[in-house]
Amino acid sequence: MAWNSRVDHVAPFRVMHLLEMAQAREAAGFDVIHLEVGEPDFATPEPIIAAGQQALASGHTRYTPAAGLPALREAIAGHYAEHFNATVDPARILVTPGASGALLLASQLLVETGSRVLMADPNYPCNRHFMALAGAEIDAVSVGRDSGWQLDAALVAQHWHEDTSLAMLASPANPTGHTLSAQQLSAVLAAVAEREGEVIVDEIYQGLNYDDAPLSATSLSANAFVVNSFSKYFGMTGWRLGWLVAPEHAVEPLTRLAQNMFLAAPTPSQHAALAAFTPECRRILEHRRETLKKRRQVLLEGLAGLGLAPDLPPQGAFYLWLDISRYSCDSQAFCERLLQEENVAITPGIDFAVRGGEHHVRIAFTNDVARLEEAVARIARFVGRL
């Protein structure tokens, strides 16, 4: 049977193979420490759960408008005003089934066959895959310490071609955890505008910032396409809810796309998410952010003694991007051996990087401090044998 050749550009997510291996070892009785999947060990905050239960009890199970529950769009706009001093018309906000739904809409609107898209390398692989499925050619620009592990204005200028139509940024970024400052982001937005291109800013990990205050592109430009999610900071992974902030002129075609692609985001999830913006929920979420900050420090200190600490500590998200080249040039094999020999599950860098992924791994600090300390001890034993 023949299928769309663009599917061939979608690589498998190797971490899922590691996850299956880890689960098989657990089933066999081994004590596995999971640091591979980007999902913290926190449950959804109770105020959100209660709001979701109330929504179900009240019969809120019918479709909402394609762009989302009006009250939720207003709440998101209020969130931008309160925390980012940004004026965002609720009409510019489309609520989507996860951030993936937002990326799907943006890719279908902005990309066509022959378009070129700039993004950092390493990057979250689905960002590449969404654009490739829409017909784009991906220019994955290698980044490192010199650019703060981000796609900066100089790299945009260097790698922009006549047929480049879009630059995609992520702050904080997966897998590196690094952020763009307001000055850096403004410079990239200006560089792309000068070339009459479009910008998508992935802010999925926004709020999980440890050194500086969170930043949003909405406070700098009304023309950027901004993707966000209730999964990471708000702890609603399984509720499948995200949103897209779009320029005013793009709202109508995006709404038409949403109507045809998924009708609407899950209704109970939208009602539940209204509680995410309450002061009670905010206190819970900020306490969790502080917990993640402590975990980051534990890993940074523990891995430094092994020569594995990143050259630039991440400012956000809940990941460390580690250079393992002193121990291995095959990140997949490194991760599989670590799991088999020491029962620690981490992610091979080849999932995220077009170039250099074989020399890197990603560790998620999504377990408590005691488990992270045990993981470091096991990793130390493992690399001591290499």
C-alpha positions as CSV (number, residue, x, y, z in Angstrom):
1,M,0.0,0.0,0.0
2,A,1.3,3.5,-0.9
3,W,1.2,6.4,1.5
4,N,2.2,10.0,1.5
5,S,6.0,10.1,1.1
6,R,6.2,13.0,3.6
7,V,5.6,10.4,6.3
8,D,9.0,9.0,5.6
9,H,10.5,12.2,7.0
10,V,9.0,11.5,10.4
11,A,11.5,9.7,12.4
12,P,10.6,7.4,15.3
13,F,10.8,8.8,18.8
14,R,13.7,6.7,20.2
15,V,12.7,7.5,23.8
16,M,9.6,5.4,23.4
17,H,11.8,2.4,22.8
18,L,13.8,3.2,25.9
19,L,10.5,3.6,27.8
20,E,9.3,0.2,26.7
21,M,12.6,-1.3,27.7
22,A,12.4,0.4,31.1
23,Q,8.8,-0.8,31.7
24,A,9.8,-4.3,30.8
25,R,12.6,-4.2,33.4
26,E,10.2,-2.9,36.0
27,A,7.8,-5.7,35.2
28,A,10.7,-8.1,35.8
29,G,11.3,-6.6,39.2
30,F,14.1,-4.1,38.7
31,D,14.0,-0.6,40.4
32,V,14.1,1.7,37.4
33,I,14.6,5.5,37.8
34,H,12.7,7.3,35.0
35,L,14.4,10.4,33.8
36,E,13.5,9.9,30.1
37,V,10.0,11.3,29.6
38,G,9.1,15.0,29.9
39,E,6.4,14.6,32.5
40,P,7.1,15.5,36.2
41,D,5.9,13.3,39.0
42,F,3.3,15.9,40.1
43,A,-0.4,15.2,39.7
44,T,-2.7,17.9,38.1
45,P,-3.3,20.5,40.8
46,E,-6.4,19.8,42.9
47,P,-8.3,23.0,42.0
48,I,-8.1,22.0,38.3
49,I,-9.2,18.5,39.0
50,A,-12.2,19.8,41.0
51,A,-13.2,22.2,38.3
52,G,-13.0,19.4,35.7
53,Q,-15.2,17.1,37.9
54,Q,-17.7,20.0,38.4
55,A,-17.8,20.5,34.6
56,L,-18.7,16.9,34.1
57,A,-21.3,16.9,36.8
58,S,-22.8,20.0,35.3
59,G,-23.1,18.4,31.9
60,H,-20.4,20.5,30.2
61,T,-19.6,17.8,27.6
62,R,-20.9,19.4,24.4
63,Y,-18.8,21.1,21.7
64,T,-17.4,24.6,22.4
65,P,-16.8,27.0,19.5
66,A,-13.8,25.9,17.4
67,A,-11.6,28.6,18.8
68,G,-12.4,27.6,22.3
69,L,-14.6,28.5,25.3
70,P,-14.9,32.3,25.4
71,A,-14.3,32.4,29.1
72,L,-11.1,30.5,28.8
73,R,-9.8,32.7,25.9
74,E,-10.5,35.7,28.2
75,A,-8.7,34.1,31.1
76,I,-5.6,33.4,28.9
77,A,-5.7,37.1,27.8
78,G,-5.9,38.1,31.4
79,H,-2.9,35.9,32.2
80,Y,-0.8,37.7,29.6
81,A,-1.9,41.1,30.9
82,E,-1.2,40.2,34.6
83,H,2.1,38.4,34.2
84,F,3.6,39.8,31.0
85,N,2.2,43.3,30.7
86,A,0.9,42.3,27.3
87,T,-2.4,43.4,25.7
88,V,-3.8,40.4,23.8
89,D,-7.3,40.5,22.4
90,P,-9.1,37.2,23.4
91,A,-10.2,37.0,19.8
92,R,-6.6,36.4,18.8
93,I,-6.4,33.3,21.0
94,L,-7.4,29.8,19.7
95,V,-7.7,27.0,22.3
96,T,-6.4,23.7,20.8
97,P,-6.1,20.0,21.6
98,G,-2.6,20.3,23.2
99,A,0.2,22.4,21.9
100,S,0.4,19.9,19.1
101,G,-3.0,21.2,17.8
102,A,-1.6,24.7,17.8
103,L,1.5,23.6,15.9
104,L,-0.7,21.8,13.4
105,L,-2.8,24.9,12.7
106,A,0.3,27.1,12.4
107,S,2.1,24.7,10.1
108,Q,-0.9,24.3,7.8
109,L,-1.4,28.1,7.6
110,L,2.2,29.2,7.2
111,V,4.0,26.4,5.3
112,E,3.6,25.0,1.8
113,T,5.6,22.8,-0.5
114,G,9.0,24.4,-1.1
115,S,9.0,26.6,1.9
116,R,12.1,26.7,4.0
117,V,11.9,26.8,7.8
118,L,14.7,27.8,10.2
119,M,14.9,26.3,13.6
120,A,17.6,25.5,16.1
121,D,19.4,22.2,16.2
122,P,18.9,20.6,18.7
123,N,15.1,21.1,18.9
124,Y,11.9,19.2,19.8
125,P,11.6,16.7,16.9
126,C,7.9,17.2,16.4
127,N,8.5,20.8,15.5
128,R,10.6,19.5,12.5
129,H,8.1,16.8,11.7
130,F,5.0,19.1,11.6
131,M,6.7,21.4,9.2
132,A,8.0,18.6,7.0
133,L,4.5,17.1,6.8
134,A,3.3,20.4,5.5
135,G,5.9,20.2,2.7
136,A,8.6,22.4,4.1
137,E,12.4,22.0,3.9
138,I,13.9,22.2,7.3
139,D,17.1,24.2,7.9
140,A,18.2,22.9,11.2
141,V,20.9,25.4,12.4
142,S,23.5,24.1,14.8
143,V,23.5,26.1,18.0
144,G,25.8,26.0,21.1
145,R,27.2,28.1,23.9
146,D,28.1,31.0,21.6
147,S,24.5,31.7,20.9
148,G,23.2,30.5,24.3
149,W,21.9,27.3,22.6
150,Q,19.4,29.4,20.8
151,L,18.6,30.6,17.2
152,D,19.8,34.2,17.5
153,A,19.5,37.2,15.0
154,A,23.0,36.6,13.6
155,L,22.2,33.0,12.8
156,V,18.9,34.0,11.2
157,A,20.7,36.5,9.0
158,Q,23.4,33.9,8.1
159,H,21.0,31.1,7.2
160,W,18.0,32.9,5.7
161,H,17.4,32.1,2.0
162,E,15.2,33.6,-0.7
163,D,12.7,30.9,-0.2
164,T,12.8,30.9,3.6
165,S,9.4,31.8,4.9
166,L,9.5,31.0,8.6
167,A,11.7,30.9,11.7
168,M,10.7,28.8,14.7
169,L,12.0,29.6,18.2
170,A,11.5,27.9,21.5
171,S,12.0,29.6,24.9
172,P,12.5,27.7,27.3
173,A,13.7,25.1,24.8
174,N,13.4,21.4,24.8
175,P,15.9,19.6,25.1
176,T,18.4,22.2,26.3
177,G,16.3,24.3,28.8
178,H,17.8,27.5,27.5
179,T,15.8,30.7,27.1
180,L,15.9,33.9,25.0
181,S,16.2,37.3,26.7
182,A,13.9,40.1,25.7
183,Q,16.8,41.7,23.8
184,Q,17.6,38.5,21.9
185,L,14.0,37.7,21.1
186,S,13.4,41.3,19.9
187,A,16.4,41.1,17.7
188,V,15.2,37.8,16.1
189,L,11.7,39.2,15.5
190,A,13.2,42.3,13.9
191,A,15.6,40.2,11.7
192,V,12.7,38.0,10.4
193,A,10.4,41.0,9.9
194,E,13.1,42.7,7.9
195,R,13.0,39.7,5.6
196,E,9.2,39.6,5.4
197,G,9.0,36.2,7.1
198,E,6.9,34.8,9.9
199,V,7.9,33.7,13.4
200,I,6.5,30.9,15.6
201,V,7.5,31.1,19.2
202,D,7.2,27.9,21.2
203,E,6.5,28.9,24.8
204,I,5.3,25.5,26.0
205,Y,7.6,25.6,29.0
206,Q,6.9,29.2,29.9
207,G,6.7,29.7,33.7
208,L,9.2,27.0,34.4
209,N,12.0,29.6,34.6
210,Y,14.6,29.5,37.4
211,D,17.0,32.4,37.0
212,D,15.0,35.2,35.3
213,A,11.3,36.2,35.1
214,P,9.3,34.4,32.4
215,L,9.0,36.2,29.1
216,S,6.4,36.1,26.3
217,A,6.7,37.2,22.7
218,T,3.2,38.6,23.1
219,S,4.7,41.6,25.0
220,L,7.1,42.3,22.1
221,S,5.0,41.8,19.0
222,A,1.5,41.4,17.8
223,N,2.7,39.6,14.6
224,A,4.3,36.5,16.1
225,F,2.5,33.2,16.3
226,V,2.8,32.0,19.9
227,V,2.3,28.4,21.0
228,N,1.6,27.5,24.6
229,S,0.3,24.6,26.6
230,F,-1.4,23.6,29.8
231,S,0.7,20.5,30.0
232,K,4.0,21.7,31.5
233,Y,3.8,24.6,34.0
234,F,0.1,23.9,34.7
235,G,0.5,20.1,35.0
236,M,-2.3,19.0,32.7
237,T,-0.5,16.6,30.4
238,G,-3.3,14.1,29.9
239,W,-6.0,16.7,29.6
240,R,-4.6,17.6,26.1
241,L,-5.1,21.3,26.0
242,G,-3.0,24.2,24.5
243,W,-3.5,27.4,22.7
244,L,-2.2,29.6,19.9
245,V,-2.0,33.4,19.9
246,A,-2.1,34.6,16.3
247,P,-1.9,38.0,14.5
248,E,-5.4,39.4,14.0
249,H,-5.4,38.8,10.3
250,A,-4.7,35.1,10.7
251,V,-7.5,34.3,13.1
252,E,-10.2,33.7,10.5
253,P,-8.3,31.2,8.4
254,L,-7.0,29.5,11.5
255,T,-10.6,29.1,12.8
256,R,-11.6,27.5,9.5
257,L,-8.7,25.1,9.8
258,A,-9.7,24.3,13.4
259,Q,-13.3,23.7,12.4
260,N,-12.2,21.1,9.9
261,M,-9.3,19.5,11.7
262,F,-10.6,18.9,15.2
263,L,-13.9,20.8,15.7
264,A,-12.8,22.0,19.1
265,A,-10.6,21.2,22.1
266,P,-12.0,18.8,24.8
267,T,-14.8,20.7,26.6
268,P,-14.3,19.3,30.2
269,S,-10.6,20.2,29.9
270,Q,-11.4,23.7,28.9
271,H,-13.7,24.2,31.9
272,A,-11.1,22.6,34.2
273,A,-8.4,25.0,32.8
274,L,-10.3,28.0,34.1
275,A,-9.1,27.1,37.6
276,A,-5.4,27.1,36.4
277,F,-5.4,30.9,36.7
278,T,-6.8,31.2,40.2
279,P,-4.5,32.5,43.0
280,E,-4.9,29.1,44.8
281,C,-3.6,27.2,41.8
282,R,-0.9,29.7,41.2
283,R,0.5,29.1,44.7
284,I,0.7,25.4,44.0
285,L,2.4,25.8,40.7
286,E,5.0,28.2,42.0
287,H,5.8,25.8,44.8
288,R,6.3,23.1,42.2
289,R,8.6,25.5,40.2
290,E,10.7,26.0,43.3
291,T,10.9,22.2,43.8
292,L,12.1,21.7,40.2
293,K,14.7,24.5,40.7
294,K,16.1,22.5,43.7
295,R,16.2,19.3,41.6
296,R,18.0,21.1,38.8
297,Q,20.7,22.1,41.3
298,V,21.1,18.6,42.7
299,L,21.7,17.2,39.2
300,L,24.0,20.0,38.2
301,E,26.2,19.5,41.3
302,G,26.1,15.7,41.0
303,L,27.0,15.5,37.3
304,A,29.7,18.1,37.5
305,G,32.0,15.7,39.3
306,L,31.6,13.3,36.4
307,G,32.4,15.8,33.7
308,L,28.8,15.7,32.5
309,A,27.4,19.0,33.7
310,P,26.2,21.2,30.8
311,D,28.6,24.0,29.7
312,L,25.8,26.5,30.3
313,P,23.2,25.7,33.0
314,P,19.7,25.7,31.7
315,Q,17.5,28.6,32.7
316,G,14.1,26.8,32.3
317,A,12.1,23.7,31.5
318,F,13.1,20.5,33.4
319,Y,15.9,19.1,31.3
320,L,19.7,18.9,31.1
321,W,21.4,18.5,27.8
322,L,24.6,16.6,28.5
323,D,27.7,16.1,26.3
324,I,28.7,12.4,26.7
325,S,31.5,12.5,24.1
326,R,34.2,11.8,26.8
327,Y,32.4,8.4,27.4
328,S,30.6,7.5,24.1
329,C,29.9,8.5,20.5
330,D,26.7,6.5,20.4
331,S,24.0,8.0,22.6
332,Q,21.4,5.3,21.8
333,A,23.9,2.6,22.9
334,F,24.9,4.6,25.9
335,C,21.3,5.0,27.1
336,E,20.5,1.3,26.5
337,R,23.5,0.1,28.4
338,L,22.8,2.6,31.3
339,L,19.3,1.2,31.5
340,Q,20.4,-2.5,31.3
341,E,23.3,-2.2,33.7
342,E,22.1,0.5,36.2
343,N,18.3,0.8,35.7
344,V,18.4,4.5,34.9
345,A,16.3,5.6,31.9
346,I,17.4,8.8,30.0
347,T,16.9,9.9,26.4
348,P,19.4,9.6,23.5
349,G,20.3,12.9,21.9
350,I,19.6,11.6,18.4
351,D,15.9,12.2,19.2
352,F,16.5,15.9,19.2
353,A,19.6,16.8,17.1
354,V,20.1,16.4,13.4
355,R,23.9,16.9,14.0
356,G,25.7,15.9,17.2
357,G,22.9,14.0,18.8
358,E,25.1,10.9,19.0
359,H,27.3,12.8,21.5
360,H,24.4,14.0,23.8
361,V,21.7,12.8,26.1
362,R,18.8,14.5,27.7
363,I,18.0,14.0,31.4
364,A,14.6,15.1,32.8
365,F,14.7,16.1,36.5
366,T,11.2,14.8,37.0
367,N,11.8,12.7,40.1
368,D,12.3,13.7,43.7
369,V,15.7,14.7,45.1
370,A,16.4,11.3,46.7
371,R,15.8,9.5,43.4
372,L,18.0,12.0,41.5
373,E,20.8,11.5,44.0
374,E,20.5,7.7,43.5
375,A,20.5,8.2,39.7
376,V,23.7,10.2,39.9
377,A,25.3,7.5,42.0
378,R,24.3,4.8,39.4
379,I,25.5,6.9,36.5
380,A,28.8,7.4,38.3
381,R,29.2,3.6,38.6
382,F,28.3,3.2,35.0
383,V,30.7,5.7,33.5
384,G,33.4,4.5,35.8
385,R,33.3,1.2,33.9
386,L,33.5,2.8,30.4
